[in-house]
Amino acid sequence: MNVLVTGAAGFLGTRVIEALLDGGASATPVTRIVAADISACPIADPRVDARVGTVADASFARTIVEPDVDVIFHLAAVLSGQSEAEFDLGLQVNVDGTRNLLEASRARNTRPRFVFSSTVAVFGGDLPDEVPEEQVLRPQTSYGTAKAIAELLVSEYSRRRFIDGIACRLATVAVRPGAPNSALSSFVSGIIREPLAGLDTVCPVPLDTPLWISSPDVVTGNLIHAARVPASALEGRLAINLPGITVTPDLMLASLERAAGAAARARVRCEIDPHVARVVSTWPGALDDRRARRLGFSADRSVDDVVAQYAAGRRTR
């Protein structure tokens, strides 16, 4: 199987590539992975061909969609915070870049499986407590709007049989290792990651804010599973609410205290950032993920499992 991964040097991109190379996550062995990003993919493996460039450049997109590509994992994106701050760049990468890849796929005339990483931020406005897949999309951010446009493009290019697409609405991924990123949801990882590293940090939203989250292991497995779901099983409904669990910062901090003690919990203080709090409050706190579960996608069991997964990974690094 020949694979293209965009955003290959990023957190999810590297995890998806590592899982594919490991072989246990895919029924078909991987022969070659084109790993594309604005910086070189750090994975050293003879099956990985690292390409440096941006999908916003149509000529670069054409070079990375090779004639024999079987699966495309489109993970490259300008995240929510940067999309708000740099409107043009967000559209160029998140909308035009997606269109460039779709057009390159169309030109190949081989109909590759196209796994698109979407987001809960496509939803917004007056939402029910549990948001169904059919909910009208009313994104309240530039990032969510771009992802909603891209979902429609994936659906249309699939309808025209240029690709075999699936759009995965990811929960907020927590806990991410490393430094904070430009996502407005970055604090969700930070309120666990930083205290465990002995650092003070801030929660910028009210402690009772509902959040829809999923752990890195579960999200990685679900993205790879998305490449295997038969098109017939989707029944023309290509956008899927991937599984998650509903938590609040308060519940996450209680889990942190159970895992690392009161001193770790005390390293987090709540200082409301009106901009972040307003945006995060427009995102759904729970999605109806029953169809995804029926299709074989996985979910975390509890917030304690999410925190334990990060703590275990931190001990092995």
Secondary structure, DSSP 4 states (H G I P E B T S, - for coil): -EEEEESTTSHHHHHHHHHHHHSTT-SS---EEEEEESS------TTEEEEE--TTSHHHHHHHS-TT--EEEE-----HHHHHH-HHHHHIIIIIHHHHHHHHHHHHTS--EEEEEEEGGG--SS--SSB-TTSPP---SHHHHHHHHHHHHHHHHHHTTS-EEEEEEEPEE----SS--S-TTHHHHHHHHHHHTT--EEE-S-TT--EEEE-HHHHHHHHHHHTTS-HHHHTT--EEE---EEE-HHHHHHHHHHHH-HHHHTTEEE---HHHHHHHHTS-S-B--HHHHHTT----S-HHHHHHHHHHHHHH-
